Amino acid sequence: MDKPTVELPSALENLKKISGPDQTRKPVVFLDYDGTLTPIVDHPELAVLAPDMREAVRRLAEKTTVAIISGRDREDVMRLVDLGNVFYAGSHGFDISGPHGTRIEFEQDQSFLSSLARAADLLEKKLKNIHGAQVERKKFAVAIHFRRADPKDHSRVEELVDEVHACFSNLRKTGGKMIHELRPNMDWDKGKAVHWLLKALKYSPAMALPIYIGDDLTDEDAFRELQDYGIGIVVRDENRMTAAHYALENTHEVRAFLVELQQVL
């Protein structure tokens, strides 16, 4: 069912079809952060939310449920978004909180926490001589950024990541835009987080229309989760296969979509 991103219709041009007067279900909105609410930047700590985007999210959250689902730590994305009326799902959904005190954090087998710490130490040692490679420690993951590394070093970065990954059977390697990531080897992702939140908030498929907007490979899990009962919208900056239904071109169009959506709710 996947299609090339270039073939997808515009979500902005089809807003009435997505949530117009003929739509009987209320939109519930899930948003990625990096590459969706903010442009991708070389240094992840500099991905600051623009005031007009924050205002668009705030106003939409006054009309319906809004959740930010990010690979960042929950505390990090909460600090960056700085809104009290939305849900936050950090670490690809491993850690969720919201305005109503909703919270989920995996308490079973946390042996992966020590594995992540040791993997981060090993990666920092192995990558220290590759200029532009950056190891980012998170509570539930270790991210290896190589956007600023020389392209000739990209394959070497992955080789070293694979070497470290081979040492830890309870971690799995995932990827995204100029990033490798080691995460707990558990059946949990952004799609599972969307499903859990909808159930926790008692939104049935008959009453809610989940809309997920994201740009990266990790967002594909959410697009696939919603293929049969929701709407996936990809922010396309490259042509690749996707499970999304519609597309937006950039963060400016994301903001425009959020503004127009809250106006019709």
Phi and psi in degrees as GROMACS dihedral restraints (atoms count N, CA, C in turn):
[ dihedral_restraints ]
;  ai    aj    ak    al  type     phi  dphi    fc
    3     4     5     6     1   -66.7    20    10
    4     5     6     7     1   149.8    20    10
    6     7     8     9     1  -133.0    20    10
    7     8     9    10     1   157.7    20    10
    9    10    11    12     1   -64.9    20    10
   10    11    12    13     1   139.8    20    10
   12    13    14    15     1   -57.7    20    10
   13    14    15    16     1   -33.2    20    10
   15    16    17    18     1   -65.3    20    10
   16    17    18    19     1   -20.1    20    10
   18    19    20    21     1   -90.5    20    10
   19    20    21    22     1    -6.4    20    10
   21    22    23    24     1   -77.1    20    10
   22    23    24    25     1   142.8    20    10
   24    25    26    27     1   -73.0    20    10
   25    26    27    28     1   160.3    20    10
   27    28    29    30     1   -73.8    20    10
   28    29    30    31     1   130.7    20    10
   30    31    32    33     1   -67.9    20    10
   31    32    33    34     1   -33.8    20    10
   33    34    35    36     1   -64.6    20    10
   34    35    36    37     1   -45.0    20    10
   36    37    38    39     1   -71.6    20    10
   37    38    39    40     1   -17.1    20    10
   39    40    41    42     1  -113.3    20    10
   40    41    42    43     1    22.8    20    10
   42    43    44    45     1   -59.4    20    10
   43    44    45    46     1   -40.7    20    10
   45    46    47    48     1   -64.9    20    10
   46    47    48    49     1   -35.0    20    10
   48    49    50    51     1   -69.1    20    10
   49    50    51    52     1   -36.3    20    10
   51    52    53    54     1   -72.5    20    10
   52    53    54    55     1   -45.9    20    10
   54    55    56    57     1  -139.8    20    10
   55    56    57    58     1    29.8    20    10
   57    58    59    60     1   -76.7    20    10
   58    59    60    61     1  -170.3    20    10
   60    61    62    63     1   -62.5    20    10
   61    62    63    64     1   -22.2    20    10
   63    64    65    66     1   -82.2    20    10
   64    65    66    67     1    -8.2    20    10
   66    67    68    69     1   -85.4    20    10
   67    68    69    70     1   117.2    20    10
   69    70    71    72     1   -89.0    20    10
   70    71    72    73     1   -13.7    20    10
   72    73    74    75     1   -97.0    20    10
   73    74    75    76     1   144.4    20    10
   75    76    77    78     1   -83.3    20    10
   76    77    78    79     1   129.6    20    10
   78    79    80    81     1   -63.0    20    10
   79    80    81    82     1   135.8    20    10
   81    82    83    84     1  -121.8    20    10
   82    83    84    85     1   124.0    20    10
   84    85    86    87     1  -109.5    20    10
   85    86    87    88     1   130.2    20    10
   87    88    89    90     1  -117.2    20    10
   88    89    90    91     1   131.7    20    10
   90    91    92    93     1  -128.8    20    10
   91    92    93    94     1   130.1    20    10
   93    94    95    96     1   -71.2    20    10
   94    95    96    97     1   166.5    20    10
   96    97    98    99     1  -103.7    20    10
   97    98    99   100     1   -74.0    20    10
   99   100   101   102     1   -67.0    20    10
  100   101   102   103     1   126.3    20    10
  102   103   104   105     1    85.8    20    10
  103   104   105   106     1    -6.6    20    10
  105   106   107   108     1  -120.5    20    10
  106   107   108   109     1   -59.1    20    10
  108   109   110   111     1   -87.3    20    10
  109   110   111   112     1   -24.9    20    10
  111   112   113   114     1  -133.7    20    10
  112   113   114   115     1   150.6    20    10
  114   115   116   117     1   -66.3    20    10
  115   116   117   118     1   154.3    20    10
  117   118   119   120     1   -67.0    20    10
  118   119   120   121     1   133.2    20    10
  120   121   122   123     1  -125.4    20    10
  121   122   123   124     1   160.9    20    10
  123   124   125   126     1   -64.8    20    10
  124   125   126   127     1   -36.8    20    10
  126   127   128   129     1  -109.8    20    10
  127   128   129   130     1   111.8    20    10
  129   130   131   132     1   -58.4    20    10
  130   131   132   133     1   -26.9    20    10
  132   133   134   135     1   -71.1    20    10
  133   134   135   136     1   -11.7    20    10
  135   136   137   138     1   -98.5    20    10
  136   137   138   139     1     6.2    20    10
  138   139   140   141     1   -80.3    20    10
  139   140   141   142     1    79.2    20    10
  141   142   143   144     1   -91.9    20    10
  142   143   144   145     1   136.7    20    10
  144   145   146   147     1   -74.1    20    10
  145   146   147   148     1   127.3    20    10
  147   148   149   150     1   -68.8    20    10
  148   149   150   151     1   145.7    20    10
  150   151   152   153     1   -56.4    20    10
  151   152   153   154     1   -38.7    20    10
  153   154   155   156     1   -71.1    20    10
  154   155   156   157     1   -30.5    20    10
  156   157   158   159     1   -71.6    20    10
  157   158   159   160     1   -41.6    20    10
  159   160   161   162     1   -59.4    20    10
  160   161   162   163     1   -42.2    20    10
  162   163   164   165     1   -65.1    20    10
  163   164   165   166     1   -38.3    20    10
  165   166   167   168     1   -64.1    20    10
  166   167   168   169     1   -42.0    20    10
  168   169   170   171     1   -67.1    20    10
  169   170   171   172     1   -42.6    20    10
  171   172   173   174     1   -60.3    20    10
  172   173   174   175     1   -46.3    20    10
  174   175   176   177     1   -65.6    20    10
  175   176   177   178     1   -39.1    20    10
  177   178   179   180     1   -65.1    20    10
  178   179   180   181     1   -38.9    20    10
  180   181   182   183     1   -67.8    20    10
  181   182   183   184     1   -17.1    20    10
  183   184   185   186     1   -75.8    20    10
  184   185   186   187     1   -19.8    20    10
  186   187   188   189     1  -102.2    20    10
  187   188   189   190     1   -27.6    20    10
  189   190   191   192     1  -157.2    20    10
  190   191   192   193     1   173.5    20    10
  192   193   194   195     1   -71.8    20    10
  193   194   195   196     1   131.0    20    10
  195   196   197   198     1  -127.7    20    10
  196   197   198   199     1   134.0    20    10
  198   199   200   201     1  -129.5    20    10
  199   200   201   202     1   137.0    20    10
  201   202   203   204     1   -98.6    20    10
  202   203   204   205     1   121.0    20    10
  204   205   206   207     1  -117.4    20    10
  205   206   207   208     1   113.9    20    10
  207   208   209   210     1  -133.6    20    10
  208   209   210   211     1   155.4    20    10
  210   211   212   213     1   -75.9    20    10
  211   212   213   214     1   -13.3    20    10
  213   214   215   216     1   -69.6    20    10
  214   215   216   217     1   160.4    20    10
  216   217   218   219     1   -59.5    20    10
  217   218   219   220     1   147.1    20    10
  219   220   221   222     1   -57.7    20    10
  220   221   222   223     1   -44.6    20    10
  222   223   224   225     1   -61.7    20    10
  223   224   225   226     1   -35.6    20    10
  225   226   227   228     1   -67.4    20    10
  226   227   228   229     1   -48.2    20    10
  228   229   230   231     1   -70.8    20    10
  229   230   231   232     1   -30.9    20    10
  231   232   233   234     1   -62.8    20    10
  232   233   234   235     1   -42.0    20    10
  234   235   236   237     1   -64.1    20    10
  235   236   237   238     1   -40.6    20    10
  237   238   239   240     1   -72.6    20    10
  238   239   240   241     1   -40.6    20    10
  240   241   242   243     1   -78.7    20    10
  241   242   243   244     1   -42.6    20    10
  243   244   245   246     1    56.0    20    10
  244   245   246   247     1    49.1    20    10
  246   247   248   249     1  -128.9    20    10
  247   248   249   250     1   138.7    20    10
  249   250   251   252     1   -93.6    20    10
  250   251   252   253     1    -5.6    20    10
  252   253   254   255     1  -109.2    20    10
  253   254   255   256     1    23.9    20    10
  255   256   257   258     1  -127.6    20    10
  256   257   258   259     1   162.5    20    10
  258   259   260   261     1   -88.7    20    10
  259   260   261   262     1   150.4    20    10
  261   262   263   264     1  -126.5    20    10
  262   263   264   265     1   127.7    20    10
  264   265   266   267     1  -121.6    20    10
  265   266   267   268     1   104.5    20    10
  267   268   269   270     1   -95.7    20    10
  268   269   270   271     1   169.3    20    10
  270   271   272   273     1    52.7    20    10
  271   272   273   274     1    45.5    20    10
  273   274   275   276     1    60.8    20    10
  274   275   276   277     1    28.5    20    10
  276   277   278   279     1    97.6    20    10
  277   278   279   280     1     2.9    20    10
  279   280   281   282     1   -69.0    20    10
  280   281   282   283     1   -23.0    20    10
  282   283   284   285     1  -138.3    20    10
  283   284   285   286     1   110.0    20    10
  285   286   287   288     1  -122.7    20    10
  286   287   288   289     1   135.9    20    10
  288   289   290   291     1  -143.2    20    10
  289   290   291   292     1   163.5    20    10
  291   292   293   294     1  -157.1    20    10
  292   293   294   295     1   178.9    20    10
  294   295   296   297     1   -63.9    20    10
  295   296   297   298     1   -18.6    20    10
  297   298   299   300     1  -102.5    20    10
  298   299   300   301     1    14.7    20    10
  300   301   302   303     1    81.6    20    10
  301   302   303   304     1     6.9    20    10
  303   304   305   306     1   -60.8    20    10
  304   305   306   307     1   135.1    20    10
  306   307   308   309     1  -151.7    20    10
  307   308   309   310     1   134.4    20    10
  309   310   311   312     1  -139.1    20    10
  310   311   312   313     1   130.3    20    10
  312   313   314   315     1  -146.7    20    10
  313   314   315   316     1   125.0    20    10
  315   316   317   318     1   -61.3    20    10
  316   317   318   319     1   122.2    20    10
  318   319   320   321     1  -104.0    20    10
  319   320   321   322     1   -17.3    20    10
  321   322   323   324     1   -70.1    20    10
  322   323   324   325     1   161.8    20    10
  324   325   326   327     1    11.9    20    10
  325   326   327   328     1    90.9    20    10
  327   328   329   330     1  -102.3    20    10
  328   329   330   331     1    25.3    20    10
  330   331   332   333     1   -62.8    20    10
  331   332   333   334     1   -22.8    20    10
  333   334   335   336     1   -66.1    20    10
  334   335   336   337     1   -20.6    20    10
  336   337   338   339     1   -63.6    20    10
  337   338   339   340     1   -43.7    20    10
  339   340   341   342     1   -69.6    20    10
  340   341   342   343     1   -34.3    20    10
  342   343   344   345     1   -64.3    20    10
  343   344   345   346     1   -41.5    20    10
  345   346   347   348     1   -63.1    20    10
  346   347   348   349     1   -40.2    20    10
  348   349   350   351     1   -64.7    20    10
  349   350   351   352     1   -43.7    20    10
  351   352   353   354     1   -69.6    20    10
  352   353   354   355     1   -36.9    20    10
  354   355   356   357     1   -64.2    20    10
  355   356   357   358     1   -40.1    20    10
  357   358   359   360     1   -62.8    20    10
  358   359   360   361     1   -42.6    20    10
  360   361   362   363     1   -60.7    20    10
  361   362   363   364     1   -45.2    20    10
  363   364   365   366     1   -64.0    20    10
  364   365   366   367     1   -42.5    20    10
  366   367   368   369     1   -64.7    20    10
  367   368   369   370     1   -40.6    20    10
  369   370   371   372     1   -62.9    20    10
  370   371   372   373     1   -37.4    20    10
  372   373   374   375     1   -69.9    20    10
  373   374   375   376     1   -44.1    20    10
  375   376   377   378     1   -71.2    20    10
  376   377   378   379     1   -30.4    20    10
  378   379   380   381     1   -99.8    20    10
  379   380   381   382     1     0.7    20    10
  381   382   383   384     1   -62.7    20    10
  382   383   384   385     1   -24.6    20    10
  384   385   386   387     1   -97.0    20    10
  385   386   387   388     1     4.2    20    10
  387   388   389   390     1  -100.7    20    10
  388   389   390   391     1   105.3    20    10
  390   391   392   393     1   -62.8    20    10
  391   392   393   394     1   131.8    20    10
  393   394   395   396     1    93.5    20    10
  394   395   396   397     1   -13.4    20    10
  396   397   398   399     1   -81.2    20    10
  397   398   399   400     1   135.0    20    10
  399   400   401   402     1  -131.3    20    10
  400   401   402   403     1   127.4    20    10
  402   403   404   405     1   -98.5    20    10
  403   404   405   406     1   121.8    20    10
  405   406   407   408     1  -111.3    20    10
  406   407   408   409     1   115.1    20    10
  408   409   410   411     1   -82.0    20    10
  409   410   411   412     1   131.7    20    10
  411   412   413   414     1  -126.0    20    10
  412   413   414   415     1   169.0    20    10
  414   415   416   417     1   -67.1    20    10
  415   416   417   418     1   -41.4    20    10
  417   418   419   420     1  -114.6    20    10
  418   419   420   421     1    16.5    20    10
  420   421   422   423     1  -167.6    20    10
  421   422   423   424     1   165.0    20    10
  423   424   425   426     1  -125.2    20    10
  424   425   426   427     1   122.2    20    10
  426   427   428   429     1  -103.6    20    10
  427   428   429   430     1   138.3    20    10
  429   430   431   432     1  -118.2    20    10
  430   431   432   433     1   107.2    20    10
  432   433   434   435     1   -91.6    20    10
  433   434   435   436     1   135.6    20    10
  435   436   437   438     1  -134.1    20    10
  436   437   438   439     1    19.3    20    10
  438   439   440   441     1   -59.2    20    10
  439   440   441   442     1   -36.0    20    10
  441   442   443   444     1   -90.6    20    10
  442   443   444   445     1    -2.2    20    10
  444   445   446   447     1   -79.7    20    10
  445   446   447   448     1   153.8    20    10
  447   448   449   450     1   -60.7    20    10
  448   449   450   451     1   133.2    20    10
  450   451   452   453     1   -51.8    20    10
  451   452   453   454     1   -31.3    20    10
  453   454   455   456     1   -67.9    20    10
  454   455   456   457     1   -16.3    20    10
  456   457   458   459     1   -94.5    20    10
  457   458   459   460     1    -6.6    20    10
  459   460   461   462     1   -59.9    20    10
  460   461   462   463     1   -43.8    20    10
  462   463   464   465     1   -67.5    20    10
  463   464   465   466     1   -34.3    20    10
  465   466   467   468     1   -66.7    20    10
  466   467   468   469     1   -38.9    20    10
  468   469   470   471     1   -59.0    20    10
  469   470   471   472     1   -46.4    20    10
  471   472   473   474     1   -65.8    20    10
  472   473   474   475     1   -37.4    20    10
  474   475   476   477     1   -59.2    20    10
  475   476   477   478     1   -44.1    20    10
  477   478   479   480     1   -68.7    20    10
  478   479   480   481     1   -37.7    20    10
  480   481   482   483     1   -62.5    20    10
  481   482   483   484     1   -42.9    20    10
  483   484   485   486     1   -63.3    20    10
  484   485   486   487     1   -37.1    20    10
  486   487   488   489     1   -60.5    20    10
  487   488   489   490     1   -45.6    20    10
  489   490   491   492     1   -68.5    20    10
  490   491   492   493     1   -43.6    20    10
  492   493   494   495     1   -58.0    20    10
  493   494   495   496     1   -36.6    20    10
  495   496   497   498     1   -63.1    20    10
  496   497   498   499     1   -16.6    20    10
  498   499   500   501     1   -84.9    20    10
  499   500   501   502     1    -9.2    20    10
  501   502   503   504     1  -133.1    20    10
  502   503   504   505     1   101.8    20    10
  504   505   506   507     1   -72.4    20    10
  505   506   507   508     1   -18.3    20    10
  507   508   509   510     1   -93.4    20    10
  508   509   510   511     1    11.6    20    10
  510   511   512   513     1  -119.5    20    10
  511   512   513   514     1   151.5    20    10
  513   514   515   516     1  -124.9    20    10
  514   515   516   517     1   151.4    20    10
  516   517   518   519     1   -98.2    20    10
  517   518   519   520     1   130.6    20    10
  519   520   521   522     1  -127.8    20    10
  520   521   522   523     1   175.9    20    10
  522   523   524   525     1  -145.6    20    10
  523   524   525   526     1   173.5    20    10
  525   526   527   528     1  -163.8    20    10
  526   527   528   529     1  -150.8    20    10
  528   529   530   531     1   -76.6    20    10
  529   530   531   532     1   106.1    20    10
  531   532   533   534     1    55.5    20    10
  532   533   534   535     1    40.3    20    10
  534   535   536   537     1  -151.1    20    10
  535   536   537   538     1   139.6    20    10
  537   538   539   540     1  -111.4    20    10
  538   539   540   541     1   151.8    20    10
  540   541   542   543     1  -144.1    20    10
  541   542   543   544     1   138.6    20    10
  543   544   545   546     1  -104.7    20    10
  544   545   546   547     1   123.7    20    10
  546   547   548   549     1  -130.8    20    10
  547   548   549   550     1   162.8    20    10
  549   550   551   552     1   -55.9    20    10
  550   551   552   553     1   137.5    20    10
  552   553   554   555     1   -80.9    20    10
  553   554   555   556     1    70.6    20    10
  555   556   557   558     1  -131.0    20    10
  556   557   558   559     1   156.5    20    10
  558   559   560   561     1   -81.2    20    10
  559   560   561   562     1    73.5    20    10
  561   562   563   564     1  -152.0    20    10
  562   563   564   565     1   136.8    20    10
  564   565   566   567     1  -159.4    20    10
  565   566   567   568     1  -172.2    20    10
  567   568   569   570     1   -64.4    20    10
  568   569   570   571     1   -33.3    20    10
  570   571   572   573     1   -65.7    20    10
  571   572   573   574     1   -42.4    20    10
  573   574   575   576     1   -63.7    20    10
  574   575   576   577     1   -37.5    20    10
  576   577   578   579     1   -64.9    20    10
  577   578   579   580     1   -41.3    20    10
  579   580   581   582     1   -61.4    20    10
  580   581   582   583     1   -47.5    20    10
  582   583   584   585     1   -60.5    20    10
  583   584   585   586     1   -43.8    20    10
  585   586   587   588     1   -63.4    20    10
  586   587   588   589     1   -43.8    20    10
  588   589   590   591     1   -63.7    20    10
  589   590   591   592     1   -42.0    20    10
  591   592   593   594     1   -61.1    20    10
  592   593   594   595     1   -41.0    20    10
  594   595   596   597     1   -69.6    20    10
  595   596   597   598     1   -42.4    20    10
  597   598   599   600     1   -62.2    20    10
  598   599   600   601     1   -33.9    20    10
  600   601   602   603     1   -90.6    20    10
  601   602   603   604     1     4.0    20    10
  603   604   605   606     1    60.6    20    10
  604   605   606   607     1    38.5    20    10
  606   607   608   609     1   -92.9    20    10
  607   608   609   610     1   112.3    20    10
  609   610   611   612     1   -85.2    20    10
  610   611   612   613     1   157.1    20    10
  612   613   614   615     1   -58.3    20    10
  613   614   615   616     1   -23.0    20    10
  615   616   617   618     1   -78.2    20    10
  616   617   618   619     1   -22.6    20    10
  618   619   620   621     1  -110.1    20    10
  619   620   621   622     1   -21.4    20    10
  621   622   623   624     1  -120.4    20    10
  622   623   624   625     1   143.1    20    10
  624   625   626   627     1  -112.7    20    10
  625   626   627   628     1    95.5    20    10
  627   628   629   630     1   -71.0    20    10
  628   629   630   631     1   130.8    20    10
  630   631   632   633     1  -120.6    20    10
  631   632   633   634     1   123.3    20    10
  633   634   635   636     1  -117.9    20    10
  634   635   636   637     1   128.7    20    10
  636   637   638   639     1  -117.8    20    10
  637   638   639   640     1   123.6    20    10
  639   640   641   642     1  -157.5    20    10
  640   641   642   643     1   169.7    20    10
  642   643   644   645     1  -123.4    20    10
  643   644   645   646     1   -17.9    20    10
  645   646   647   648     1  -108.6    20    10
  646   647   648   649     1   175.0    20    10
  648   649   650   651     1   -62.8    20    10
  649   650   651   652     1   -33.3    20    10
  651   652   653   654     1   -66.7    20    10
  652   653   654   655     1   -20.8    20    10
  654   655   656   657     1   -78.1    20    10
  655   656   657   658     1   -15.3    20    10
  657   658   659   660     1   -62.5    20    10
  658   659   660   661     1   -30.1    20    10
  660   661   662   663     1   -61.3    20    10
  661   662   663   664     1   -38.2    20    10
  663   664   665   666     1   -72.8    20    10
  664   665   666   667     1   -40.2    20    10
  666   667   668   669     1   -59.8    20    10
  667   668   669   670     1   -42.3    20    10
  669   670   671   672     1   -67.9    20    10
  670   671   672   673     1   -37.6    20    10
  672   673   674   675     1   -59.1    20    10
  673   674   675   676     1   -36.0    20    10
  675   676   677   678     1   -98.9    20    10
  676   677   678   679     1     5.2    20    10
  678   679   680   681     1   -56.7    20    10
  679   680   681   682     1   -36.6    20    10
  681   682   683   684     1   -95.2    20    10
  682   683   684   685     1   -18.8    20    10
  684   685   686   687     1  -138.0    20    10
  685   686   687   688     1     9.2    20    10
  687   688   689   690     1  -145.6    20    10
  688   689   690   691     1  -163.6    20    10
  690   691   692   693     1  -127.5    20    10
  691   692   693   694     1   123.8    20    10
  693   694   695   696     1  -105.0    20    10
  694   695   696   697     1   132.6    20    10
  696   697   698   699     1  -126.4    20    10
  697   698   699   700     1   118.6    20    10
  699   700   701   702     1   -98.5    20    10
  700   701   702   703     1   136.9    20    10
  702   703   704   705     1   -87.1    20    10
  703   704   705   706     1   106.1    20    10
  705   706   707   708     1   -95.5    20    10
  706   707   708   709     1   118.4    20    10
  708   709   710   711     1  -120.7    20    10
  709   710   711   712     1     6.8    20    10
  711   712   713   714     1  -158.1    20    10
  712   713   714   715     1   156.9    20    10
  714   715   716   717     1   -90.5    20    10
  715   716   717   718     1   115.8    20    10
  717   718   719   720     1  -150.2    20    10
  718   719   720   721     1   170.7    20    10
  720   721   722   723     1   -77.0    20    10
  721   722   723   724     1   142.3    20    10
  723   724   725   726     1  -147.9    20    10
  724   725   726   727     1   154.9    20    10
  726   727   728   729     1   -94.7    20    10
  727   728   729   730     1     3.9    20    10
  729   730   731   732     1   -71.3    20    10
  730   731   732   733     1   160.2    20    10
  732   733   734   735     1   -94.0    20    10
  733   734   735   736     1   -34.9    20    10
  735   736   737   738     1  -134.2    20    10
  736   737   738   739     1   174.5    20    10
  738   739   740   741     1  -139.0    20    10
  739   740   741   742     1   153.8    20    10
  741   742   743   744     1  -125.5    20    10
  742   743   744   745     1   152.7    20    10
  744   745   746   747     1   -85.2    20    10
  745   746   747   748     1   -30.1    20    10
  747   748   749   750     1  -166.0    20    10
  748   749   750   751     1  -178.0    20    10
  750   751   752   753     1   -66.9    20    10
  751   752   753   754     1   -27.6    20    10
  753   754   755   756     1   -64.6    20    10
  754   755   756   757     1   -40.7    20    10
  756   757   758   759     1   -70.8    20    10
  757   758   759   760     1   -31.8    20    10
  759   760   761   762     1   -59.6    20    10
  760   761   762   763     1   -49.0    20    10
  762   763   764   765     1   -59.8    20    10
  763   764   765   766     1   -45.1    20    10
  765   766   767   768     1   -60.1    20    10
  766   767   768   769     1   -40.7    20    10
  768   769   770   771     1   -63.7    20    10
  769   770   771   772     1   -44.6    20    10
  771   772   773   774     1   -63.5    20    10
  772   773   774   775     1   -41.0    20    10
  774   775   776   777     1   -63.4    20    10
  775   776   777   778     1   -48.1    20    10
  777   778   779   780     1   -68.2    20    10
  778   779   780   781     1   -34.1    20    10
  780   781   782   783     1   -64.2    20    10
  781   782   783   784     1   -44.6    20    10
  783   784   785   786     1   -68.7    20    10
  784   785   786   787     1   -23.0    20    10
  786   787   788   789     1   -74.0    20    10
  787   788   789   790     1   -24.9    20    10
  789   790   791   792     1   -96.5    20    10
  790   791   792   793     1    -5.8    20    10
